[in-house]
Amino acid sequence: MEREAFERFRQRVLEDTALQKALRDTPDTATFLARAVALGAAQGCHFTAEDVQEALREARRAWRERWI
């Protein structure tokens, strides 16, 4: 369920420039994780910081597989 909620939030971020800016304007990873969880909850998408970290790891892995 949390993974599905994270994917719904991710899609909303792709469609909403205000959400993109809110996440882009974070000074560090810890702040990014906390802000993503809070913004997700505000959108009715409940997931954990660990879900966000896993998505980041998967994205890095996919990038490496594609480019290295």
PyMOL Python script that loads the backbone (N, CA, C, O; Angstrom):
from pymol import cmd

cmd.read_pdbstr("""\
ATOM      1  N   MET A   1       0.822  -1.195   0.000  1.00  0.00           N
ATOM      2  CA  MET A   1       0.000   0.000   0.000  1.00  0.00           C
ATOM      3  C   MET A   1       0.868   1.262   0.000  1.00  0.00           C
ATOM      4  O   MET A   1       0.583   2.208  -0.734  1.00  0.00           O
ATOM      5  N   GLU A   2       1.927   1.280   0.819  1.00  0.00           N
ATOM      6  CA  GLU A   2       2.781   2.460   0.862  1.00  0.00           C
ATOM      7  C   GLU A   2       3.457   2.694  -0.487  1.00  0.00           C
ATOM      8  O   GLU A   2       3.610   3.836  -0.921  1.00  0.00           O
ATOM      9  N   ARG A   3       3.856   1.620  -1.140  1.00  0.00           N
ATOM     10  CA  ARG A   3       4.509   1.759  -2.451  1.00  0.00           C
ATOM     11  C   ARG A   3       3.541   2.371  -3.465  1.00  0.00           C
ATOM     12  O   ARG A   3       3.926   3.233  -4.255  1.00  0.00           O
ATOM     13  N   GLU A   4       2.296   1.927  -3.438  1.00  0.00           N
ATOM     14  CA  GLU A   4       1.286   2.487  -4.336  1.00  0.00           C
ATOM     15  C   GLU A   4       1.051   3.961  -4.022  1.00  0.00           C
ATOM     16  O   GLU A   4       0.906   4.777  -4.932  1.00  0.00           O
ATOM     17  N   ALA A   5       1.013   4.302  -2.735  1.00  0.00           N
ATOM     18  CA  ALA A   5       0.830   5.699  -2.334  1.00  0.00           C
ATOM     19  C   ALA A   5       1.998   6.547  -2.817  1.00  0.00           C
ATOM     20  O   ALA A   5       1.803   7.662  -3.300  1.00  0.00           O
ATOM     21  N   PHE A   6       3.210   6.018  -2.688  1.00  0.00           N
ATOM     22  CA  PHE A   6       4.374   6.759  -3.163  1.00  0.00           C
ATOM     23  C   PHE A   6       4.297   6.976  -4.669  1.00  0.00           C
ATOM     24  O   PHE A   6       4.600   8.069  -5.147  1.00  0.00           O
ATOM     25  N   GLU A   7       3.901   5.967  -5.416  1.00  0.00           N
ATOM     26  CA  GLU A   7       3.793   6.104  -6.876  1.00  0.00           C
ATOM     27  C   GLU A   7       2.727   7.134  -7.265  1.00  0.00           C
ATOM     28  O   GLU A   7       2.912   7.885  -8.222  1.00  0.00           O
ATOM     29  N   ARG A   8       1.615   7.169  -6.526  1.00  0.00           N
ATOM     30  CA  ARG A   8       0.588   8.189  -6.790  1.00  0.00           C
ATOM     31  C   ARG A   8       1.163   9.582  -6.553  1.00  0.00           C
ATOM     32  O   ARG A   8       0.943  10.497  -7.347  1.00  0.00           O
ATOM     33  N   PHE A   9       1.903   9.734  -5.450  1.00  0.00           N
ATOM     34  CA  PHE A   9       2.517  11.021  -5.145  1.00  0.00           C
ATOM     35  C   PHE A   9       3.548  11.389  -6.207  1.00  0.00           C
ATOM     36  O   PHE A   9       3.594  12.533  -6.659  1.00  0.00           O
ATOM     37  N   ARG A  10       4.365  10.433  -6.604  1.00  0.00           N
ATOM     38  CA  ARG A  10       5.377  10.694  -7.630  1.00  0.00           C
ATOM     39  C   ARG A  10       4.727  11.218  -8.908  1.00  0.00           C
ATOM     40  O   ARG A  10       5.234  12.149  -9.533  1.00  0.00           O
ATOM     41  N   GLN A  11       3.616  10.622  -9.288  1.00  0.00           N
ATOM     42  CA  GLN A  11       2.897  11.075 -10.489  1.00  0.00           C
ATOM     43  C   GLN A  11       2.381  12.498 -10.306  1.00  0.00           C
ATOM     44  O   GLN A  11       2.440  13.308 -11.231  1.00  0.00           O
ATOM     45  N   ARG A  12       1.877  12.800  -9.115  1.00  0.00           N
ATOM     46  CA  ARG A  12       1.397  14.167  -8.851  1.00  0.00           C
ATOM     47  C   ARG A  12       2.540  15.173  -8.939  1.00  0.00           C
ATOM     48  O   ARG A  12       2.367  16.278  -9.453  1.00  0.00           O
ATOM     49  N   VAL A  13       3.702  14.784  -8.436  1.00  0.00           N
ATOM     50  CA  VAL A  13       4.870  15.678  -8.501  1.00  0.00           C
ATOM     51  C   VAL A  13       5.239  15.946  -9.959  1.00  0.00           C
ATOM     52  O   VAL A  13       5.561  17.079 -10.319  1.00  0.00           O
ATOM     53  N   LEU A  14       5.193  14.918 -10.793  1.00  0.00           N
ATOM     54  CA  LEU A  14       5.517  15.098 -12.214  1.00  0.00           C
ATOM     55  C   LEU A  14       4.559  16.071 -12.891  1.00  0.00           C
ATOM     56  O   LEU A  14       4.929  16.722 -13.868  1.00  0.00           O
ATOM     57  N   GLU A  15       3.342  16.175 -12.387  1.00  0.00           N
ATOM     58  CA  GLU A  15       2.312  17.021 -12.996  1.00  0.00           C
ATOM     59  C   GLU A  15       2.193  18.398 -12.348  1.00  0.00           C
ATOM     60  O   GLU A  15       1.542  19.277 -12.913  1.00  0.00           O
ATOM     61  N   ASP A  16       2.796  18.612 -11.189  1.00  0.00           N
ATOM     62  CA  ASP A  16       2.587  19.837 -10.412  1.00  0.00           C
ATOM     63  C   ASP A  16       3.912  20.561 -10.175  1.00  0.00           C
ATOM     64  O   ASP A  16       4.748  20.096  -9.401  1.00  0.00           O
ATOM     65  N   THR A  17       4.097  21.685 -10.835  1.00  0.00           N
ATOM     66  CA  THR A  17       5.358  22.418 -10.712  1.00  0.00           C
ATOM     67  C   THR A  17       5.579  22.963  -9.305  1.00  0.00           C
ATOM     68  O   THR A  17       6.728  23.116  -8.890  1.00  0.00           O
ATOM     69  N   ALA A  18       4.519  23.262  -8.560  1.00  0.00           N
ATOM     70  CA  ALA A  18       4.682  23.755  -7.188  1.00  0.00           C
ATOM     71  C   ALA A  18       5.277  22.653  -6.304  1.00  0.00           C
ATOM     72  O   ALA A  18       6.151  22.928  -5.482  1.00  0.00           O
ATOM     73  N   LEU A  19       4.812  21.417  -6.465  1.00  0.00           N
ATOM     74  CA  LEU A  19       5.394  20.306  -5.716  1.00  0.00           C
ATOM     75  C   LEU A  19       6.843  20.085  -6.132  1.00  0.00           C
ATOM     76  O   LEU A  19       7.696  19.817  -5.286  1.00  0.00           O
ATOM     77  N   GLN A  20       7.125  20.194  -7.419  1.00  0.00           N
ATOM     78  CA  GLN A  20       8.495  20.033  -7.901  1.00  0.00           C
ATOM     79  C   GLN A  20       9.408  21.057  -7.240  1.00  0.00           C
ATOM     80  O   GLN A  20      10.493  20.717  -6.769  1.00  0.00           O
ATOM     81  N   LYS A  21       8.967  22.309  -7.205  1.00  0.00           N
ATOM     82  CA  LYS A  21       9.778  23.376  -6.611  1.00  0.00           C
ATOM     83  C   LYS A  21       9.982  23.133  -5.117  1.00  0.00           C
ATOM     84  O   LYS A  21      11.086  23.313  -4.601  1.00  0.00           O
ATOM     85  N   ALA A  22       8.930  22.727  -4.430  1.00  0.00           N
ATOM     86  CA  ALA A  22       9.044  22.479  -2.990  1.00  0.00           C
ATOM     87  C   ALA A  22      10.080  21.403  -2.696  1.00  0.00           C
ATOM     88  O   ALA A  22      10.824  21.502  -1.720  1.00  0.00           O
ATOM     89  N   LEU A  23      10.130  20.387  -3.529  1.00  0.00           N
ATOM     90  CA  LEU A  23      11.115  19.320  -3.327  1.00  0.00           C
ATOM     91  C   LEU A  23      12.505  19.725  -3.810  1.00  0.00           C
ATOM     92  O   LEU A  23      13.511  19.356  -3.203  1.00  0.00           O
ATOM     93  N   ARG A  24      12.555  20.472  -4.886  1.00  0.00           N
ATOM     94  CA  ARG A  24      13.848  20.891  -5.434  1.00  0.00           C
ATOM     95  C   ARG A  24      14.558  21.845  -4.480  1.00  0.00           C
ATOM     96  O   ARG A  24      15.788  21.850  -4.423  1.00  0.00           O
ATOM     97  N   ASP A  25      13.815  22.645  -3.738  1.00  0.00           N
ATOM     98  CA  ASP A  25      14.399  23.656  -2.851  1.00  0.00           C
ATOM     99  C   ASP A  25      14.753  23.100  -1.473  1.00  0.00           C
ATOM    100  O   ASP A  25      14.564  23.780  -0.464  1.00  0.00           O
ATOM    101  N   THR A  26      15.262  21.880  -1.424  1.00  0.00           N
ATOM    102  CA  THR A  26      15.670  21.291  -0.146  1.00  0.00           C
ATOM    103  C   THR A  26      17.197  21.303  -0.048  1.00  0.00           C
ATOM    104  O   THR A  26      17.889  21.003  -1.022  1.00  0.00           O
ATOM    105  N   PRO A  27      17.717  21.652   1.131  1.00  0.00           N
ATOM    106  CA  PRO A  27      19.165  21.803   1.271  1.00  0.00           C
ATOM    107  C   PRO A  27      19.936  20.490   1.409  1.00  0.00           C
ATOM    108  O   PRO A  27      21.139  20.455   1.150  1.00  0.00           O
ATOM    109  N   ASP A  28      19.258  19.405   1.814  1.00  0.00           N
ATOM    110  CA  ASP A  28      19.976  18.148   2.024  1.00  0.00           C
ATOM    111  C   ASP A  28      19.016  16.968   1.928  1.00  0.00           C
ATOM    112  O   ASP A  28      17.802  17.145   1.832  1.00  0.00           O
ATOM    113  N   THR A  29      19.572  15.780   1.955  1.00  0.00           N
ATOM    114  CA  THR A  29      18.771  14.568   1.767  1.00  0.00           C
ATOM    115  C   THR A  29      17.753  14.376   2.890  1.00  0.00           C
ATOM    116  O   THR A  29      16.604  14.022   2.623  1.00  0.00           O
ATOM    117  N   ALA A  30      18.150  14.602   4.127  1.00  0.00           N
ATOM    118  CA  ALA A  30      17.227  14.413   5.253  1.00  0.00           C
ATOM    119  C   ALA A  30      16.022  15.338   5.131  1.00  0.00           C
ATOM    120  O   ALA A  30      14.889  14.928   5.382  1.00  0.00           O
ATOM    121  N   THR A  31      16.269  16.578   4.747  1.00  0.00           N
ATOM    122  CA  THR A  31      15.177  17.531   4.561  1.00  0.00           C
ATOM    123  C   THR A  31      14.298  17.111   3.391  1.00  0.00           C
ATOM    124  O   THR A  31      13.074  17.212   3.465  1.00  0.00           O
ATOM    125  N   PHE A  32      14.916  16.639   2.313  1.00  0.00           N
ATOM    126  CA  PHE A  32      14.157  16.166   1.150  1.00  0.00           C
ATOM    127  C   PHE A  32      13.233  15.027   1.549  1.00  0.00           C
ATOM    128  O   PHE A  32      12.055  15.029   1.191  1.00  0.00           O
ATOM    129  N   LEU A  33      13.757  14.055   2.288  1.00  0.00           N
ATOM    130  CA  LEU A  33      12.943  12.909   2.701  1.00  0.00           C
ATOM    131  C   LEU A  33      11.772  13.353   3.566  1.00  0.00           C
ATOM    132  O   LEU A  33      10.638  12.931   3.340  1.00  0.00           O
ATOM    133  N   ALA A  34      12.038  14.201   4.555  1.00  0.00           N
ATOM    134  CA  ALA A  34      10.980  14.673   5.445  1.00  0.00           C
ATOM    135  C   ALA A  34       9.937  15.472   4.682  1.00  0.00           C
ATOM    136  O   ALA A  34       8.738  15.314   4.914  1.00  0.00           O
ATOM    137  N   ARG A  35      10.386  16.331   3.771  1.00  0.00           N
ATOM    138  CA  ARG A  35       9.454  17.147   2.997  1.00  0.00           C
ATOM    139  C   ARG A  35       8.623  16.283   2.060  1.00  0.00           C
ATOM    140  O   ARG A  35       7.426  16.523   1.904  1.00  0.00           O
ATOM    141  N   ALA A  36       9.231  15.291   1.440  1.00  0.00           N
ATOM    142  CA  ALA A  36       8.487  14.404   0.542  1.00  0.00           C
ATOM    143  C   ALA A  36       7.391  13.670   1.304  1.00  0.00           C
ATOM    144  O   ALA A  36       6.260  13.571   0.827  1.00  0.00           O
ATOM    145  N   VAL A  37       7.719  13.156   2.481  1.00  0.00           N
ATOM    146  CA  VAL A  37       6.721  12.444   3.294  1.00  0.00           C
ATOM    147  C   VAL A  37       5.597  13.398   3.706  1.00  0.00           C
ATOM    148  O   VAL A  37       4.421  13.039   3.633  1.00  0.00           O
ATOM    149  N   ALA A  38       5.953  14.606   4.137  1.00  0.00           N
ATOM    150  CA  ALA A  38       4.941  15.576   4.567  1.00  0.00           C
ATOM    151  C   ALA A  38       4.058  16.017   3.402  1.00  0.00           C
ATOM    152  O   ALA A  38       2.835  16.073   3.535  1.00  0.00           O
ATOM    153  N   LEU A  39       4.672  16.327   2.265  1.00  0.00           N
ATOM    154  CA  LEU A  39       3.890  16.741   1.101  1.00  0.00           C
ATOM    155  C   LEU A  39       3.005  15.596   0.609  1.00  0.00           C
ATOM    156  O   LEU A  39       1.869  15.816   0.191  1.00  0.00           O
ATOM    157  N   GLY A  40       3.527  14.390   0.661  1.00  0.00           N
ATOM    158  CA  GLY A  40       2.726  13.233   0.273  1.00  0.00           C
ATOM    159  C   GLY A  40       1.516  13.087   1.170  1.00  0.00           C
ATOM    160  O   GLY A  40       0.403  12.881   0.686  1.00  0.00           O
ATOM    161  N   ALA A  41       1.723  13.190   2.480  1.00  0.00           N
ATOM    162  CA  ALA A  41       0.613  13.074   3.429  1.00  0.00           C
ATOM    163  C   ALA A  41      -0.434  14.157   3.171  1.00  0.00           C
ATOM    164  O   ALA A  41      -1.634  13.899   3.263  1.00  0.00           O
ATOM    165  N   ALA A  42       0.018  15.356   2.850  1.00  0.00           N
ATOM    166  CA  ALA A  42      -0.910  16.447   2.554  1.00  0.00           C
ATOM    167  C   ALA A  42      -1.748  16.156   1.298  1.00  0.00           C
ATOM    168  O   ALA A  42      -2.847  16.686   1.136  1.00  0.00           O
ATOM    169  N   GLN A  43      -1.215  15.313   0.425  1.00  0.00           N
ATOM    170  CA  GLN A  43      -1.917  14.925  -0.810  1.00  0.00           C
ATOM    171  C   GLN A  43      -2.722  13.638  -0.610  1.00  0.00           C
ATOM    172  O   GLN A  43      -3.319  13.127  -1.558  1.00  0.00           O
ATOM    173  N   GLY A  44      -2.740  13.110   0.627  1.00  0.00           N
ATOM    174  CA  GLY A  44      -3.451  11.873   0.903  1.00  0.00           C
ATOM    175  C   GLY A  44      -2.679  10.625   0.522  1.00  0.00           C
ATOM    176  O   GLY A  44      -3.253   9.541   0.414  1.00  0.00           O
ATOM    177  N   CYS A  45      -1.371  10.776   0.316  1.00  0.00           N
ATOM    178  CA  CYS A  45      -0.504   9.658  -0.061  1.00  0.00           C
ATOM    179  C   CYS A  45       0.440   9.389   1.112  1.00  0.00           C
ATOM    180  O   CYS A  45       1.383  10.148   1.335  1.00  0.00           O
ATOM    181  N   HIS A  46       0.195   8.329   1.849  1.00  0.00           N
ATOM    182  CA  HIS A  46       0.968   8.044   3.056  1.00  0.00           C
ATOM    183  C   HIS A  46       2.019   6.984   2.776  1.00  0.00           C
ATOM    184  O   HIS A  46       1.702   5.848   2.421  1.00  0.00           O
ATOM    185  N   PHE A  47       3.280   7.377   2.943  1.00  0.00           N
ATOM    186  CA  PHE A  47       4.426   6.492   2.744  1.00  0.00           C
ATOM    187  C   PHE A  47       5.523   6.948   3.690  1.00  0.00           C
ATOM    188  O   PHE A  47       5.387   7.972   4.361  1.00  0.00           O
ATOM    189  N   THR A  48       6.597   6.196   3.743  1.00  0.00           N
ATOM    190  CA  THR A  48       7.673   6.494   4.694  1.00  0.00           C
ATOM    191  C   THR A  48       8.902   7.061   3.982  1.00  0.00           C
ATOM    192  O   THR A  48       9.022   7.011   2.758  1.00  0.00           O
ATOM    193  N   ALA A  49       9.801   7.597   4.789  1.00  0.00           N
ATOM    194  CA  ALA A  49      11.072   8.082   4.250  1.00  0.00           C
ATOM    195  C   ALA A  49      11.843   6.927   3.626  1.00  0.00           C
ATOM    196  O   ALA A  49      12.560   7.122   2.644  1.00  0.00           O
ATOM    197  N   GLU A  50      11.705   5.730   4.182  1.00  0.00           N
ATOM    198  CA  GLU A  50      12.374   4.555   3.628  1.00  0.00           C
ATOM    199  C   GLU A  50      11.859   4.241   2.226  1.00  0.00           C
ATOM    200  O   GLU A  50      12.626   3.810   1.364  1.00  0.00           O
ATOM    201  N   ASP A  51      10.553   4.456   1.994  1.00  0.00           N
ATOM    202  CA  ASP A  51      10.000   4.254   0.649  1.00  0.00           C
ATOM    203  C   ASP A  51      10.651   5.217  -0.350  1.00  0.00           C
ATOM    204  O   ASP A  51      10.963   4.839  -1.480  1.00  0.00           O
ATOM    205  N   VAL A  52      10.850   6.453   0.080  1.00  0.00           N
ATOM    206  CA  VAL A  52      11.480   7.459  -0.788  1.00  0.00           C
ATOM    207  C   VAL A  52      12.936   7.075  -1.044  1.00  0.00           C
ATOM    208  O   VAL A  52      13.411   7.147  -2.178  1.00  0.00           O
ATOM    209  N   GLN A  53      13.637   6.670   0.005  1.00  0.00           N
ATOM    210  CA  GLN A  53      15.034   6.268  -0.162  1.00  0.00           C
ATOM    211  C   GLN A  53      15.156   5.083  -1.114  1.00  0.00           C
ATOM    212  O   GLN A  53      16.065   5.052  -1.943  1.00  0.00           O
ATOM    213  N   GLU A  54      14.270   4.125  -1.009  1.00  0.00           N
ATOM    214  CA  GLU A  54      14.311   2.968  -1.904  1.00  0.00           C
ATOM    215  C   GLU A  54      14.071   3.407  -3.351  1.00  0.00           C
ATOM    216  O   GLU A  54      14.734   2.915  -4.264  1.00  0.00           O
ATOM    217  N   ALA A  55      13.138   4.320  -3.562  1.00  0.00           N
ATOM    218  CA  ALA A  55      12.882   4.821  -4.914  1.00  0.00           C
ATOM    219  C   ALA A  55      14.115   5.543  -5.462  1.00  0.00           C
ATOM    220  O   ALA A  55      14.436   5.413  -6.644  1.00  0.00           O
ATOM    221  N   LEU A  56      14.799   6.295  -4.616  1.00  0.00           N
ATOM    222  CA  LEU A  56      16.025   6.975  -5.045  1.00  0.00           C
ATOM    223  C   LEU A  56      17.101   5.965  -5.427  1.00  0.00           C
ATOM    224  O   LEU A  56      17.792   6.135  -6.432  1.00  0.00           O
ATOM    225  N   ARG A  57      17.240   4.908  -4.618  1.00  0.00           N
ATOM    226  CA  ARG A  57      18.228   3.865  -4.927  1.00  0.00           C
ATOM    227  C   ARG A  57      17.888   3.176  -6.252  1.00  0.00           C
ATOM    228  O   ARG A  57      18.776   2.919  -7.064  1.00  0.00           O
ATOM    229  N   GLU A  58      16.618   2.882  -6.466  1.00  0.00           N
ATOM    230  CA  GLU A  58      16.205   2.237  -7.715  1.00  0.00           C
ATOM    231  C   GLU A  58      16.489   3.138  -8.914  1.00  0.00           C
ATOM    232  O   GLU A  58      16.915   2.661  -9.966  1.00  0.00           O
ATOM    233  N   ALA A  59      16.256   4.432  -8.758  1.00  0.00           N
ATOM    234  CA  ALA A  59      16.513   5.374  -9.855  1.00  0.00           C
ATOM    235  C   ALA A  59      18.009   5.443 -10.165  1.00  0.00           C
ATOM    236  O   ALA A  59      18.404   5.468 -11.331  1.00  0.00           O
ATOM    237  N   ARG A  60      18.837   5.474  -9.121  1.00  0.00           N
ATOM    238  CA  ARG A  60      20.292   5.496  -9.343  1.00  0.00           C
ATOM    239  C   ARG A  60      20.752   4.211 -10.020  1.00  0.00           C
ATOM    240  O   ARG A  60      21.578   4.242 -10.933  1.00  0.00           O
ATOM    241  N   ARG A  61      20.211   3.081  -9.567  1.00  0.00           N
ATOM    242  CA  ARG A  61      20.569   1.788 -10.148  1.00  0.00           C
ATOM    243  C   ARG A  61      20.187   1.755 -11.628  1.00  0.00           C
ATOM    244  O   ARG A  61      20.976   1.308 -12.459  1.00  0.00           O
ATOM    245  N   ALA A  62      18.996   2.219 -11.959  1.00  0.00           N
ATOM    246  CA  ALA A  62      18.537   2.233 -13.354  1.00  0.00           C
ATOM    247  C   ALA A  62      19.419   3.156 -14.189  1.00  0.00           C
ATOM    248  O   ALA A  62      19.740   2.834 -15.333  1.00  0.00           O
ATOM    249  N   TRP A  63      19.815   4.307 -13.625  1.00  0.00           N
ATOM    250  CA  TRP A  63      20.674   5.228 -14.367  1.00  0.00           C
ATOM    251  C   TRP A  63      22.021   4.577 -14.648  1.00  0.00           C
ATOM    252  O   TRP A  63      22.530   4.650 -15.766  1.00  0.00           O
ATOM    253  N   ARG A  64      22.600   3.935 -13.625  1.00  0.00           N
ATOM    254  CA  ARG A  64      23.889   3.265 -13.826  1.00  0.00           C
ATOM    255  C   ARG A  64      23.797   2.174 -14.875  1.00  0.00           C
ATOM    256  O   ARG A  64      24.677   2.067 -15.729  1.00  0.00           O
ATOM    257  N   GLU A  65      22.754   1.364 -14.831  1.00  0.00           N
ATOM    258  CA  GLU A  65      22.593   0.295 -15.786  1.00  0.00           C
ATOM    259  C   GLU A  65      22.471   0.827 -17.203  1.00  0.00           C
ATOM    260  O   GLU A  65      22.922   0.195 -18.158  1.00  0.00           O
ATOM    261  N   ARG A  66      21.865   1.978 -17.329  1.00  0.00           N
ATOM    262  CA  ARG A  66      21.681   2.572 -18.660  1.00  0.00           C
ATOM    263  C   ARG A  66      22.949   3.215 -19.191  1.00  0.00           C
ATOM    264  O   ARG A  66      23.247   3.115 -20.381  1.00  0.00           O
ATOM    265  N   TRP A  67      23.696   3.872 -18.319  1.00  0.00           N
ATOM    266  CA  TRP A  67      24.817   4.698 -18.774  1.00  0.00           C
ATOM    267  C   TRP A  67      26.200   4.129 -18.509  1.00  0.00           C
ATOM    268  O   TRP A  67      27.182   4.622 -19.064  1.00  0.00           O
ATOM    269  N   ILE A  68      26.297   3.114 -17.682  1.00  0.00           N
ATOM    270  CA  ILE A  68      27.637   2.588 -17.387  1.00  0.00           C
ATOM    271  C   ILE A  68      27.782   1.214 -17.997  1.00  0.00           C
ATOM    272  O   ILE A  68      28.835   0.590 -17.868  1.00  0.00           O
TER     273      ILE A  68
END
""", "prot")
cmd.dss("prot")
cmd.show_as("cartoon", "prot")
cmd.util.cbc("prot")
cmd.orient("prot")
